[in-house]
Amino acid sequence: MRKFYLSLLALTLLSISLISQAQQRLGPVTKQKATVLPELSSNFRTPGTTSDCDTTYLNQAFENWSDYYYTTSYPGYIFGVINYPGFTFKQSGNFFDLSGTSYSYITGAAILFNFANSNVASELNKNVIFHVYDDNGGIPGNEIGSTSLTLGQIKADVKDGNFTVVNFPTALALPVSQQFYVTVDYSAFKWAGSTRDSLSVGASGDDEDLSIAYQYSQQLGGWYAVSDVWGASGDPLNVSLWVFPFVSTSEAGCSSLPVKLLSFNAERKSNDVTLSWKISNELNMKQYELERADNNGNFKTVATVKSLNSLKDQSYTVTDKNAFNLAASVQYRLKQVDGDGSVNYSRVVTVKSTAVITDVTFANPFNGSLKLQLNLAASQLVSVSLYDMQGKLVASEKPTMYNASASTIILNSTANLKSGLYVLKLNAGTEQAVYKVVKQ
C-alpha cells in the first residue's frame, strides 16, 4: 500500500512539474516513418467553381514534411491511443491562424491517420469526434462545432491509403480573430484489459516545421503544446499533425471536393490498346476500374488501379493486351469509385482493330480556338477542315505528317468565328472522321 501511495505521489508531483515547468517533458519518444504520402497542393481550390468554394488551408512548409508516428516505451501512439502510466491523452490537433485572409468559415477537414483498428469487432463502431475550437490565450477555448466518424470508417481509409475527409453538417463561422484549432477526439478509446483500440494521427518529422500541435491531457488538467509535453529536456518535440481544414469565404462553401476527370483517351498499338486518363482532386478516391465491352454493350472490368489520392493532377496508364481477340471493335469506359462507395463513369471510347484514327477528343462546345487531341495507330498524313452549315470552308490545317500516338492540332483561325454549329472533317490517310461541333 505504501508503494502505491508513493507512486501516486510521484505522478502527482510530475503532473505539477509539467504544468509549472514547460521544460520538463514526458519521453523519450521514438519517431517511426509511416507511409508514402498522397500529395496535397497548397492553395487548392476546386476547379470549375466560384472563388468562395472550399480551399484546403495548408501550412506553407507542409511539402517538406514526412509522415511519422511517435511512440514511447509504453504501448500505443503519442498522437492517439497510448497506455502511458498515469496519463490519459484525449485529443490531439493543430492550431491555425487565418488572420489577414478572407476566409471566414470552416466546412470540414482532411486528416491523415497512420493506424486505426481494434481487436474487438464491436469497438469499430466507436465514434471519433472532430472538434473546432476558438483560441483562448494560446490554447483551445470554446467549441465552435463538431462532427464524427466511426473507427471502422477511418480504418477503411487507412487500409486504402486515403486521407480521412470529414464534413460538418453546416459551415462553421470562424471567430473574429480567425484563429482556431481542429482536433481529433479519441477519448472513448482504450488500451487496457482485453481491449486494444489503436488510433494514430500522422505527424511531421521532429523540427521539420514550427510546432503547431496541441494535446489535451486529463491528468495535466487541460491543453498543452506538444513541444511542452513531449521530448527530452532541451530538445522538445516540434511537430505539426497532418490535419488540414477546408475553409471558405462563404457560408455556402462547397462542402465537398469532387473528383474531376480531365481526360480519358485510348490508343491502339498493334493488337493492344493503351488507355490513359488524367484526374484532378482525387482526395478520398478509392480506385479506378477500366471496363471494356467487346462491341456488345456488356462492360466488364479488365483492370483495377488504386488511386494515388492526390490534390495535384495525376495521370494513369493501363495497357489492355490482345484487346481484339473477341471483336474487331471494342469500347472502353472508366469507372471512378469514391471512398464512400459512389461511382462515376467516363465517356465511352471506341477503338477499331483496323482504324488509323484511334481516338479524337476536343471540347464541344468550344471557346476560342478549336483544339484537337489526336491518336493515330501509325504515322499518317493528316488534314483538318471546318465548314459552316452552308458547306463553306471557314478554317483548315494543311496536310501534315503526324506520328503514331498522341498529337495536338490547334485551328487558330477558329478563334474569330461567330457562335454557331459547324462540321469538322479530319482525314488521315484514306480514313475520314466527321463531327458536328459548336462554337460558343
Beta strands, then each sheet from edge to edge (+ up, - down):
strand 1: 30-33
strand 2: 44-45
strand 3: 55-56
strand 4: 68-71
strand 5: 89-97
strand 6: 105-111
strand 7: 113-118
strand 8: 127-135
strand 9: 140-150
strand 10: 164-173
strand 11: 179-185
strand 12: 191-192
strand 13: 195-201
strand 14: 213-217
strand 15: 222-225
strand 16: 231-232
strand 17: 235-236
strand 18: 243-248
strand 19: 260-269
strand 20: 272-280
strand 21: 285-293
strand 22: 300-306
strand 23: 314-320
strand 24: 329-338
strand 25: 343-345
strand 26: 349-352
strand 27: 357-361
strand 28: 370-376
strand 29: 380-387
strand 30: 393-402
strand 31: 405-411
strand 32: 420-428
strand 33: 431-439
sheet 1: 1+ 4-
sheet 2: 2+ 3- 18+ 6- 10+
sheet 3: 9+ 8- 11+ 5- 14+ 15-
sheet 4: 7+ 13- 12+
sheet 5: 16+ 17-
sheet 6: 19+ 20- 23+
sheet 7: 22+ 21- 24+ 25-
sheet 8: 22+ 21- 24+ 26-
sheet 9: 27+ 28- 31+
sheet 10: 30+ 29- 32+ 33-
end
